[in-house]
Amino acid sequence: MPEVNRRTMLAGMAAGVLAPVAGASLGPALPAGASPGPAAASLADAAGGSLGLPDWAEFVGFADLVWKRLPKTWYEGPFLGNGFLGSGIYAEPGRNAIRFNVQHSQVQDHRPEFGSLFGLARLPIGHFTLEPAGAITGVDWRMDLWNAELRGTITTAAGSLELRALLHSTRSVLAIEVRPSEGERGFRWVFHPAVAISPRADPKFGRQPPPGYTANPPAVPESAGDVRLSVQPLHAGGEHVTAWREAERGSARALYTAVAWSHPAKTAVRQAMSLVRGASAPLDALAVEHRRWWHDYYRHGFLSIPDRRLQSFYWIQLYKIAAAARKDAPAMATCGPWLESTPWPATWWNLNVQLEYWLIHGANHLELDAVTYSLDRYRDNMRDELPEQYAADSYGIPRTTDMELRNGAGVGNSGYGVGIPGKESPTPEVGNLTWALHNVWLSYRHTMDERILRDVLFPLLRGAINYYLHFLTPGADGRLHLPFTFSPEYGVNAPDCTYDLALIRWGCKTLLESAATLHIDDPLAGKWQEVLAKLAPYAVDANGYMIGAGVPFAKSHRHYSHLLQIYPLYEITGEQPESRALIEKSLEHWVSFEGALQGYTFTGAASISAQLRHGEKAEFYLGELQRRFIKPNTMYQESGPVIETPLSAAQSLHDMLCQSWGGVVRLFPALPPSWADATIHNFRTEGAFLLSASRQQGSTRWLRVHSEAGAPCVLRPGVTGELAVSDERGKPRNFKDLGGGTIEVELKRGEEAVVHRAGDKPDFVVGPVAPQGDLAPWGLP
């Protein structure tokens, strides 16, 4: 390729350009009225107009959800959100109406004496009903992902209602515009406040509220000019307020609503009214800023695989996590901002939070990292949750907390505190903070931002490991042993619990490496080294890894708490010849007990299979997940809605496409043979590299790597034959062949390298690959 064209292509890649590869279709056009708008300019514009490329709206629209039937539950319907405010949309049960839920991730109770699941629980707010004049006979809706808007029509016996809804990306206002036909001009909006009580108190869940626990007082309707209010006072002080107003412009009527929360002061009325009045512009005007945010968001990276159904699922998860998360929003509770009927109205730290946020790293969306933000901001509360005698030098996080990482100490706690190793009550589930800090470590590794390492990870991990150090004792074998603790969620305490030993090893190793990076001469370094040298080994039997010493894995169990050393910690890997058979045996034994398996069982199994480079097995497990557990709108349900599983499935797909653990970037490590083509662009890896690559006809054709931090760049590109490595201008770059298909490329901060087979002349085009498989959209088509 002539140098000028090569440079143009690479410049286009850096600008976020997409181009179709041969034979690829970008999918159906958007419906009438769904034009991308001025902020969604053609991708050719981003590249100077020289390549004639399609625009992002068409590609992202490929994954739009479609409803030709009326959704009847949250698991079927559209959903809107911005990390704080959330709305799920579906038929009002038992009535001729459409429900628009109004929930907010900051709205909770404040009575810690009743524990996190009652006294500190998320509280339901209420919902609007859109009540037409005639009986609803049909719907035709599309969730326009590119613009984050719901559009479509409700057909009734009296006419039709043309619908458009968005939940603003930055203003936290739900705006719904309805254009009725002549027979439907009498439609109306009605707000229904919910009882402000923990959803766990619902008798259908069989959880007895603690003595003395009652619902908060009823909401009080108020008005201020044309703004109506539902003011919800709380027993503990403070309030949450829903404000709304309607505006009529020509043939359209628009509803604007917002929620504000305050505690202990009562200032939410003013906040909610300000939000509504500040955003009551025509929807076209309101949508400009909203769309700009979403269009920039999607352009952070790109991924395309042949499996059309799974590719659409992936892009819906990117929409979902941006609708559910912001860095400064509360770490996601079990159902994100969309609180529904659930026995789990809190934030869960023994798996849920960790899985919810994994995909932000590879997808290049660190702006959504609420885990690092929350653990940093509320660190003092993690001392308060420990037994007093250990709080001076340690941190811990219970199984469940509110948005400020508090658990409460009352009788409603149900034993969900951090616990003390060796004591039955409260349940000694000790490793949750250390596991959550692994997410923080991933954020550091994917950015190489030493502020994360110095200010958040190192001090908090030091405190988390300190808590373990209080209980490690030498045995007759000369090893350090841990009294019994709890392996989530197996139900049996075990000494030398595998869950905890894996986290202790990872924590001590990470502390030593961090201290070296930060040039800290820590007085505990010798103790961390001793722990690594003397910690008890993992218990193993004929079936693989056990729950702990003397406790085999012997029943169906959805959680992979006994396999964290394999994934996601990557201490035990398939690249260690002596470990491979043990990993395979442990995985097969775990999933062989069918009774209690749930959705995230299959995402964990897919990622472990990807680590073993078993692409077909990883594909199989993701297929089983979709067939067994994923709902029409890609949500997920156990006893109540839980959001982590679909989001973690997106990370499993990442693990198939690119892995960067252990200082090596592995490109396309676990793709099934049926995925002959694949493309990634600006995929973020450990070491703060942005990777773009194309797989064609079953092998890597080329890759481009950009270094943000100047970290050592070790690549396993999967390119067959002799390699050519050059900079973006085509000038050869120095690299070292490390053997086994691995190379080390000399890259400083801000530099790039392009790798391909010597003598080949790839086109360096990033674009969607030809689709195959199930082409039906998600939703209710």
C-alpha positions in Angstrom: 0.0 0.0 0.0 1.4 3.5 -0.9 2.4 5.4 2.2 -0.2 8.1 1.8 -3.0 5.6 1.7 -1.6 3.8 4.7 -1.4 7.0 6.7 -4.9 8.0 5.7 -6.3 4.6 6.8 -4.4 4.7 10.2 -5.5 8.3 10.8 -9.1 7.3 10.1 -8.8 4.4 12.6 -7.5 6.8 15.2 -10.5 9.0 14.6 -13.0 6.2 15.1 -13.7 5.4 11.4 -15.5 2.3 10.3 -15.6 0.8 6.9 -17.4 -2.4 5.7 -15.3 -5.4 4.9 -16.1 -7.3 1.8 -19.6 -8.9 1.8 -20.7 -7.2 5.1 -24.0 -5.6 5.5 -24.6 -2.9 8.1 -28.2 -4.0 8.6 -31.6 -2.4 8.1 -32.1 1.3 7.9 -33.5 3.1 10.9 -37.3 3.7 10.9 -38.9 6.9 9.7 -38.1 9.8 12.0 -35.0 8.2 13.5 -32.4 10.3 11.6 -29.1 10.6 13.4 -29.2 14.4 13.6 -26.4 16.9 13.3 -24.2 15.4 15.9 -24.1 12.0 14.1 -22.2 13.1 11.0 -21.0 10.5 8.6 -17.9 8.7 9.6 -16.3 9.9 6.4 -16.4 13.4 7.9 -14.2 12.2 10.7 -11.6 11.0 8.2 -11.7 14.1 6.0 -14.3 12.7 3.7 -11.8 10.6 1.7 -13.0 7.1 2.3 -16.7 7.2 1.7 -17.6 5.3 4.8 -21.0 4.6 6.3 -22.1 6.3 9.5 -22.2 5.0 13.1 -26.0 5.4 13.3 -26.5 2.6 10.7 -24.1 0.2 12.4 -25.4 0.7 16.0 -28.9 0.6 14.6 -28.1 -2.9 13.6 -28.7 -3.9 17.3 -31.9 -1.9 17.9 -34.5 -3.7 19.9 -37.9 -4.0 18.3 -41.4 -4.6 19.7 -44.3 -5.7 17.5 -46.1 -7.0 20.6 -46.9 -5.2 23.8 -44.3 -6.0 26.5 -46.0 -7.2 29.7 -43.0 -7.2 32.2 -39.8 -5.4 32.9 -38.0 -8.4 31.4 -39.7 -7.8 28.0 -39.9 -4.0 27.7 -37.7 -1.0 26.7 -35.5 0.6 29.4 -34.0 4.1 29.7 -31.5 5.5 32.2 -28.5 7.6 32.9 -26.9 6.0 36.0 -29.2 7.9 38.4 -32.8 8.0 37.0 -34.2 4.9 35.3 -37.4 3.9 33.6 -38.7 0.5 32.5 -41.6 0.5 30.1 -44.3 -2.2 29.7 -48.1 -2.8 30.0 -49.7 -1.8 33.3 -50.8 -5.1 34.8 -54.6 -5.6 34.6 -55.3 -2.2 32.9 -55.5 -0.6 29.5 -52.4 1.5 30.0 -48.6 1.6 29.5 -46.4 1.9 32.5 -43.3 4.2 32.7 -41.5 3.4 35.9 -39.7 6.2 37.6 -36.9 4.9 39.9 -33.6 6.5 41.1 -30.3 4.9 42.2 -29.9 7.3 45.1 -33.3 6.9 46.6 -33.0 4.6 49.7 -34.1 4.4 53.3 -31.8 5.7 56.1 -32.6 3.5 59.1 -29.4 1.4 59.7 -30.8 -0.2 62.8 -32.9 -2.4 60.5 -30.0 -3.5 58.3 -29.1 -3.0 54.7 -31.9 -5.0 53.2 -34.7 -3.3 55.1 -33.5 -0.1 56.8 -31.0 0.9 54.2 -32.8 -0.6 51.2 -33.4 1.0 47.9 -37.0 2.4 47.9 -39.5 2.2 45.1 -40.7 5.6 43.9 -43.6 5.0 41.6 -44.7 5.0 38.0 -46.7 6.9 35.4 -49.4 5.3 33.3 -50.1 6.5 29.8 -53.9 5.9 29.6 -55.4 6.0 26.1 -59.0 6.7 25.2 -59.4 3.4 23.3 -58.4 -0.1 24.1 -54.8 -0.9 23.1 -54.7 -3.2 20.1 -51.0 -3.2 19.2 -47.6 -1.5 19.4 -44.8 -0.9 16.9 -41.7 0.3 18.9 -38.0 0.6 18.3 -35.3 1.3 20.9 -33.0 3.5 18.9 -29.7 2.7 20.6 -27.6 5.3 18.7 -29.8 8.1 20.0 -30.9 6.4 23.2 -34.5 7.0 22.4 -37.7 4.9 22.3 -39.8 5.6 19.2 -42.9 4.1 17.9 -46.7 3.9 17.8 -49.4 2.6 20.1 -52.5 1.6 18.2 -55.9 1.6 19.9 -59.5 1.1 19.1 -59.9 4.9 19.0 -56.8 5.7 16.9 -53.1 5.9 17.6 -50.5 7.5 19.8 -47.1 8.3 18.2 -44.5 8.0 21.0 -41.0 9.3 21.6 -39.2 9.0 24.9 -35.7 9.7 26.2 -34.1 9.9 29.6 -31.6 12.7 29.3 -27.9 11.6 29.5 -26.9 14.6 31.6 -30.0 16.5 32.9 -31.6 13.5 34.6 -35.0 14.2 33.2 -37.4 11.7 31.6 -39.1 13.4 28.6 -42.0 11.6 26.7 -43.6 13.2 23.7 -47.0 11.8 22.4 -48.7 12.9 19.2 -52.2 11.5 19.3 -54.6 11.0 16.4 -57.9 12.7 16.5 -59.6 9.9 18.4 -56.9 9.8 21.1 -56.7 13.4 22.0 -58.3 12.5 25.4 -55.4 10.3 26.5 -54.0 11.2 30.0 -51.0 10.7 32.2 -51.4 9.6 35.8 -48.7 9.3 38.5 -48.9 6.4 41.0 -46.6 6.8 44.0 -45.3 3.6 45.4 -45.3 2.6 49.1 -41.9 3.6 50.4 -40.9 0.3 51.9 -38.2 -2.2 51.2 -39.2 -4.5 48.4 -37.8 -7.3 50.5 -40.8 -6.9 52.8 -43.2 -8.2 50.1 -44.7 -11.3 51.6 -44.2 -13.2 48.4 -40.4 -13.3 49.1 -41.0 -14.9 52.5 -38.5 -12.6 54.3 -39.8 -11.5 57.7 -39.2 -7.8 58.4 -37.4 -7.1 61.7 -39.6 -6.1 64.7 -40.5 -2.4 64.6 -39.9 -2.0 60.9 -42.7 -0.2 59.1 -43.3 1.6 55.8 -42.5 5.2 55.5 -45.4 7.7 55.6 -47.5 8.0 52.5 -46.4 10.4 49.7 -48.0 13.8 49.8 -49.3 15.4 46.5 -48.4 19.1 46.0 -48.2 21.5 43.2 -46.3 24.7 42.3 -47.7 26.5 39.3 -47.8 24.0 36.4 -45.4 21.6 38.2 -47.0 18.8 40.2 -45.1 17.0 42.9 -45.2 13.8 44.9 -43.3 14.4 48.1 -42.2 11.3 50.0 -41.2 12.0 53.6 -39.0 9.5 55.4 -39.1 8.3 59.0 -35.3 8.9 59.3 -35.5 12.5 57.9 -35.1 13.8 54.4 -37.3 13.0 51.5 -37.4 12.1 47.8 -39.6 14.0 45.4 -41.0 13.3 42.0 -41.8 16.4 40.0 -43.5 16.6 36.6 -45.2 18.9 34.2 -46.9 18.6 30.8 -46.5 20.9 27.9 -48.6 21.1 24.7 -46.9 22.2 21.4 -49.0 22.0 18.3 -50.3 18.4 18.0 -47.8 17.1 20.5 -48.0 16.8 24.3 -44.9 16.3 26.3 -44.4 15.0 29.8 -41.2 15.9 31.7 -40.4 14.3 35.1 -37.5 14.2 37.5 -36.6 12.8 40.9 -34.5 14.4 43.6 -33.4 13.0 46.9 -32.1 14.6 50.1 -31.1 13.4 53.5 -31.3 14.5 56.3 -32.3 17.9 55.0 -35.5 18.4 53.1 -34.3 20.2 49.9 -35.5 17.8 47.3 -38.6 19.8 46.3 -36.5 22.6 45.0 -34.1 20.3 43.2 -36.8 18.3 41.5 -38.6 21.4 40.3 -35.4 23.0 39.0 -34.6 19.8 37.0 -38.0 19.7 35.4 -38.2 23.4 34.6 -34.7 23.5 33.3 -35.3 20.7 30.8 -38.8 21.5 29.6 -37.7 22.4 26.0 -39.0 20.8 22.8 -37.7 17.3 22.5 -35.7 18.1 19.4 -33.8 20.8 21.3 -33.5 18.7 24.4 -32.1 15.8 22.4 -29.1 17.6 20.9 -27.0 17.5 24.1 -28.4 14.0 24.9 -27.4 12.6 21.5 -24.0 14.3 21.6 -23.2 12.4 24.8 -24.3 9.0 23.4 -22.7 9.5 20.0 -19.4 10.2 21.7 -19.8 7.3 24.0 -20.3 4.7 21.3 -17.3 6.0 19.4 -14.9 5.0 22.1 -14.4 1.6 20.6 -15.7 -0.9 18.2 -16.3 -4.7 18.0 -17.8 -6.9 15.3 -18.2 -10.7 15.1 -20.0 -12.9 12.6 -22.6 -14.1 15.2 -25.3 -11.5 14.5 -27.4 -12.3 17.5 -24.5 -12.2 19.9 -23.1 -9.0 18.3 -26.4 -7.2 18.8 -26.5 -8.5 22.4 -23.1 -7.0 23.0 -24.0 -3.5 21.7 -27.2 -3.6 23.8 -25.0 -4.3 26.9 -22.9 -1.2 26.0 -26.1 0.8 25.9 -27.3 -0.9 29.1 -24.2 -0.2 31.2 -24.2 3.5 30.1 -27.9 3.7 31.0 -27.1 2.1 34.4 -23.7 3.5 35.4 -21.8 6.7 35.9 -18.5 7.2 37.8 -20.2 9.4 40.4 -23.4 7.4 40.6 -23.8 4.8 43.3 -22.2 1.5 42.5 -24.9 -0.5 40.9 -27.4 -2.3 43.0 -28.6 -5.7 41.8 -31.0 -4.3 39.2 -29.2 -1.0 38.4 -31.4 2.1 38.5 -34.5 0.1 37.5 -35.8 -1.0 40.9 -38.4 -3.7 40.5 -40.0 -6.2 42.9 -37.0 -7.9 44.4 -35.8 -9.6 47.6 -32.4 -7.9 46.8 -32.9 -4.1 47.1 -29.2 -3.4 47.9 -25.7 -3.5 46.4 -24.1 -7.0 46.5 -20.3 -7.2 46.9 -19.7 -11.0 46.7 -20.0 -11.1 42.9 -22.6 -8.8 41.5 -20.7 -5.5 41.6 -17.5 -7.1 40.3 -19.2 -8.6 37.3 -21.3 -5.5 36.5 -18.2 -3.4 35.8 -15.7 -5.7 34.1 -16.7 -4.8 30.5 -15.8 -1.1 31.0 -12.1 -1.9 30.7 -11.9 -3.5 27.3 -14.7 -1.4 25.9 -12.7 1.7 26.8 -15.3 3.2 29.1 -13.5 4.0 32.3 -15.7 7.1 32.7 -18.3 4.6 34.1 -16.0 3.3 36.9 -18.2 3.8 40.0 -16.3 1.0 41.9 -13.1 3.0 42.2 -15.0 6.1 43.0 -17.2 4.6 45.7 -14.5 2.6 47.5 -12.4 5.8 47.6 -15.2 8.1 48.7 -16.7 5.9 51.4 -13.6 4.3 52.7 -14.2 5.4 56.3 -17.5 3.4 56.3 -15.5 0.3 55.5 -13.8 0.6 58.9 -17.1 1.1 60.7 -18.3 -2.3 59.3 -15.5 -4.2 61.0 -15.5 -5.5 64.6 -14.1 -2.6 66.7 -10.9 -4.3 67.7 -9.8 -4.6 64.1 -11.0 -1.2 62.7 -7.8 0.7 63.4 -5.7 -0.9 60.7 -8.2 -2.8 58.5 -10.9 -2.4 55.9 -13.8 -4.7 55.0 -17.0 -4.7 53.1 -20.1 -6.8 53.9 -22.0 -8.9 51.5 -24.6 -6.2 51.1 -24.5 -2.4 51.5 -26.3 0.8 50.7 -24.9 3.3 48.3 -22.4 4.6 50.9 -21.1 1.1 51.7 -23.0 0.8 55.0 -24.5 -2.4 56.1 -26.2 -1.5 59.4 -25.9 -3.4 62.6 -29.5 -4.1 63.5 -31.6 -7.3 63.7 -32.6 -6.9 60.1 -29.0 -7.5 59.1 -29.6 -11.3 58.8 -25.9 -11.9 59.6 -24.6 -10.2 56.4 -21.8 -8.3 58.1 -18.1 -8.9 57.3 -17.8 -11.4 60.1 -14.8 -12.8 61.9 -12.9 -15.9 60.6 -13.6 -18.8 62.9 -16.9 -17.5 64.2 -20.2 -18.7 62.8 -22.2 -15.5 63.2 -22.2 -13.2 61.4 -21.3 -15.3 58.4 -17.5 -14.8 57.9 -17.6 -13.7 54.3 -14.3 -11.9 54.4 -12.9 -11.6 50.9 -15.5 -9.3 49.2 -13.5 -6.0 49.6 -10.3 -7.7 48.2 -12.2 -8.9 45.2 -13.8 -5.5 44.6 -10.3 -4.0 44.8 -9.3 -6.4 42.0 -11.7 -4.2 39.8 -9.8 -1.1 41.0 -6.6 -2.9 40.0 -8.0 -3.6 36.6 -8.8 0.1 36.2 -5.2 0.9 37.2 -3.7 -1.7 34.8 -5.9 -0.5 31.9 -4.9 3.1 32.4 -1.5 2.9 34.2 -2.7 5.9 36.2 -0.6 5.9 39.3 -3.1 8.1 41.1 -5.4 5.1 41.2 -2.6 2.9 42.5 -1.3 5.3 45.1 -4.5 7.0 46.4 -7.0 4.2 46.2 -5.8 0.7 45.6 -2.7 0.5 47.7 -4.1 1.9 51.0 -7.4 0.1 50.7 -5.8 -3.3 49.7 -3.3 -2.9 52.5 -6.2 -2.6 55.0 -8.1 -5.5 53.4 -5.1 -7.8 53.7 -4.4 -6.5 57.2 -7.8 -7.9 58.3 -6.7 -11.4 57.0 -3.3 -11.1 58.8 -5.0 -10.9 62.2 -6.2 -14.5 61.7 -3.5 -16.3 59.8 -1.8 -18.7 62.2 1.1 -21.2 61.6 0.3 -24.9 61.7 2.3 -28.0 62.5 3.2 -28.2 58.8 4.9 -24.8 58.9 2.2 -23.3 56.7 0.0 -20.3 57.5 -3.6 -21.4 57.9 -6.9 -19.5 57.9 -9.8 -20.4 60.3 -13.1 -21.3 58.6 -14.6 -18.6 56.4 -17.5 -18.6 54.0 -17.2 -19.3 50.2 -19.9 -17.3 48.4 -22.5 -18.8 48.1 -21.8 -22.5 48.8 -23.5 -22.5 52.2 -20.8 -24.3 54.2 -17.9 -22.7 56.1 -14.5 -24.1 55.4 -11.0 -23.6 56.9 -8.3 -22.6 54.4 -11.2 -21.5 52.1 -10.1 -21.5 48.5 -12.0 -18.2 47.9 -10.0 -16.4 50.6 -6.6 -18.1 49.9 -6.8 -16.9 46.3 -7.6 -13.4 47.3 -4.9 -13.3 50.0 -2.3 -14.5 47.4 -3.4 -12.0 44.8 -3.5 -9.2 47.5 0.0 -9.8 48.9 1.5 -10.1 45.4 -0.2 -6.9 44.3 0.8 -5.0 47.4 4.5 -5.9 46.8 4.3 -5.0 43.2 2.5 -1.7 44.0 5.0 -0.8 46.7 7.8 -1.3 44.2 6.1 0.8 41.6 5.3 3.6 44.0 8.8 3.4 45.7 7.2 2.7 49.1 9.4 1.0 51.7 6.5 -0.5 53.6 7.2 -2.1 56.9 4.7 -4.9 56.1 6.5 -6.0 52.9 8.3 -8.8 54.8 5.0 -10.1 56.1 3.4 -10.1 52.6 6.5 -12.1 51.4 6.1 -14.5 54.2 2.5 -15.1 53.5 3.2 -15.8 49.8 5.9 -18.3 50.8 4.0 -20.1 53.6 0.3 -19.7 52.9 -1.6 -23.1 52.9 -2.0 -24.7 49.5 -5.4 -25.0 47.8 -7.3 -28.1 48.8 -7.7 -30.4 45.8 -9.3 -33.8 45.4 -10.1 -36.1 42.5 -12.7 -33.7 41.1 -10.5 -30.6 41.2 -10.5 -27.6 43.5 -12.4 -27.9 46.7 -14.3 -25.3 48.7 -11.6 -25.5 51.4 -9.7 -27.9 53.6 -12.0 -31.0 54.2 -14.9 -29.5 52.2 -15.2 -30.9 48.7 -17.2 -29.3 45.9 -20.1 -31.8 46.1 -23.4 -30.0 45.1 -24.8 -27.7 42.5 -23.5 -24.2 43.0 -24.0 -21.2 40.7 -21.0 -19.2 42.0 -17.4 -19.8 41.0 -16.0 -18.6 44.3 -13.8 -21.6 44.6 -12.3 -20.9 41.1 -11.2 -17.3 41.5 -7.5 -18.3 41.3 -8.3 -19.4 37.7 -10.6 -16.5 36.8 -10.5 -13.6 37.1 -7.3 -13.6 39.1 -5.3 -15.6 36.6 -3.0 -17.1 39.2 -3.6 -20.6 37.9 -3.7 -20.6 34.1 -3.9 -22.9 31.2 -0.5 -21.6 30.1 1.0 -23.5 33.0 1.3 -27.1 31.7 1.0 -28.5 35.2 -2.3 -26.7 35.8 -4.2 -27.2 32.6 -5.7 -30.6 33.4 -6.7 -29.4 36.9 -8.5 -26.4 35.5 -10.4 -28.5 33.0 -11.4 -31.0 35.6 -12.5 -28.4 38.0 -14.6 -26.6 35.4 -16.3 -29.7 34.2 -17.0 -30.9 37.7 -18.5 -27.5 38.7 -20.9 -27.3 35.8 -21.9 -31.0 36.0 -24.3 -30.3 38.8 -27.3 -28.8 37.1 -29.8 -28.0 39.8 -28.6 -24.6 41.1 -26.8 -23.3 38.0 -27.7 -19.8 37.0 -26.8 -17.3 34.3 -23.5 -16.1 35.6 -22.4 -19.8 35.9 -22.3 -19.8 32.2 -20.5 -16.5 31.8 -17.8 -17.7 34.2 -17.6 -21.0 32.4 -17.2 -19.2 29.1 -14.4 -17.0 30.4 -12.6 -19.9 31.9 -12.9 -21.8 28.6 -11.5 -18.7 26.9 -8.5 -18.7 29.2 -8.0 -22.3 28.1 -8.3 -21.2 24.4 -11.4 -23.4 24.0 -13.3 -21.1 21.7 -16.0 -23.5 20.8 -16.8 -24.2 24.5 -16.8 -20.5 25.3 -19.3 -20.0 22.4 -21.4 -23.0 23.7 -21.6 -21.5 27.2 -22.7 -18.1 25.9 -25.2 -19.8 23.7 -26.6 -21.7 26.7 -26.8 -18.5 28.6 -28.9 -16.9 25.9 -31.1 -19.9 25.4 -31.8 -20.6 29.1 -31.7 -17.3 30.9 -31.6 -14.1 28.8 -35.0 -12.4 28.5 -36.3 -10.7 25.4 -34.9 -7.3 26.2 -31.5 -8.9 27.4 -32.3 -8.6 31.1 -31.9 -11.4 33.5 -34.0 -12.8 36.4 -33.5 -15.1 39.4 -35.8 -14.5 42.3 -35.8 -10.9 41.2 -34.1 -8.8 38.5 -30.3 -8.9 38.6 -28.2 -7.0 36.1 -24.7 -8.5 36.4 -25.1 -11.6 34.3 -25.8 -10.0 30.8 -23.1 -7.4 31.5 -20.6 -10.1 32.4 -21.5 -12.0 29.2 -20.1 -9.0 27.3 -16.8 -9.5 29.3 -16.8 -13.2 28.3 -16.9 -12.0 24.7 -14.0 -9.7 25.4 -12.1 -12.7 26.8 -12.6 -14.6 23.6 -11.4 -11.6 21.5 -8.5 -10.3 23.5 -6.8 -11.1 26.8 -4.0 -9.1 28.4 -3.4 -10.7 31.8 0.2 -11.4 33.0 1.8 -8.7 30.9 1.0 -10.3 27.5 -1.7 -9.0 25.1 -3.2 -12.1 23.4 -5.2 -11.3 20.2 -8.1 -13.5 19.2 -7.1 -16.2 21.7 -10.4 -18.2 21.8 -12.6 -17.7 18.8 -14.6 -20.7 17.5 -13.7 -21.9 14.0 -17.0 -20.6 12.7 -15.9 -17.0 13.5 -13.5 -16.8 10.6 -13.6 -13.0 10.7 -13.6 -10.5 13.5 -12.7 -6.9 14.1 -11.9 -4.8 17.2 -10.9 -1.1 17.4 -9.6 0.9 20.3 -9.9 -2.2 22.5 -8.3 -1.2 25.8 -5.9 -3.7 27.4 -3.7 -3.9 30.5 -0.6 -1.7 30.1 -2.9 1.1 28.7 -2.7 0.0 25.1 -5.5 0.7 22.6 -5.6 -2.2 20.1 -7.2 -2.4 16.7 -7.1 -5.6 14.6 -8.7 -7.6 11.9 -9.1 -11.3 11.7 -9.8 -12.6 8.2 -10.4 -16.2 7.0 -9.4 -17.6 10.3 -6.2 -15.8 11.2 -5.1 -12.3 12.2 -4.5 -10.2 9.2 -3.1 -7.1 11.0 -3.1 -5.3 14.2 -2.3 -1.8 15.4 -1.3 -1.0 19.0 -1.1 2.5 20.5 0.7 3.0 23.8 -0.8 5.5 26.2 1.8 5.0 29.0 4.9 3.5 27.5 4.5 0.2 29.4 6.3 -2.9 28.1 4.5 -4.0 25.0 4.4 -7.8 24.7 2.1 -9.1 22.0 0.9 -12.5 20.9 -0.7 -11.4 17.6 -1.7 -14.7 16.1 -0.2 -13.7 12.7 1.3 -16.6 10.8 4.7 -16.5 9.2 7.4 -13.9 9.4 6.3 -10.6 10.9 6.6 -7.0 9.7 6.4 -4.4 12.5 6.4 -0.7 11.6 5.2 2.6 12.9 2.2 4.5 11.5 4.3 5.9 8.6 5.5 2.5 7.5 9.0 2.8 9.1 10.3 -0.5 10.6 10.1 -0.7 14.4 12.5 -2.7 16.6 10.9 -5.8 18.1 12.2 -8.9 19.9 10.9 -12.4 19.1 10.3 -14.1 22.5 9.3 -17.4 20.9 5.9 -19.2 20.9 4.4 -16.5 18.7 5.1 -13.8 21.2 7.0 -10.6 20.4 8.1 -7.5 22.4 7.8 -4.2 20.6 9.7 -1.0 21.6 7.0 1.6 22.2 7.2 4.9 24.1 4.3 6.8 25.5 2.1 8.0 22.5 3.8 5.7 20.0 2.1 3.1 17.8 3.1 -0.1 16.0 1.5 -1.9 13.1 2.0 -5.7 12.8 1.2 -8.0 9.9 2.8 -10.8 7.9 5.9 -9.8 6.0 5.1 -9.3 2.4 1.4 -8.9 3.0 -0.4 -5.7 2.0 -3.5 -5.5 4.3 -6.0 -2.7 3.8 -6.0 -1.7 7.5 -9.7 -1.0 7.4 -11.8 -1.3 10.5 -15.3 -2.4 9.9 -18.2 -4.8 10.5 -17.8 -8.4 9.4 -20.4 -10.3 7.4 -23.2 -11.5 9.7 -24.4 -15.1 10.1 -26.8 -17.0 12.3 -30.0 -15.7 13.9 -30.9 -12.3 12.4 -33.9 -11.6 14.5 -33.7 -8.5 16.6 -34.0 -8.5 20.4 -37.2 -7.4 21.9 -40.6 -8.8 20.8 -40.4 -8.7 17.0 
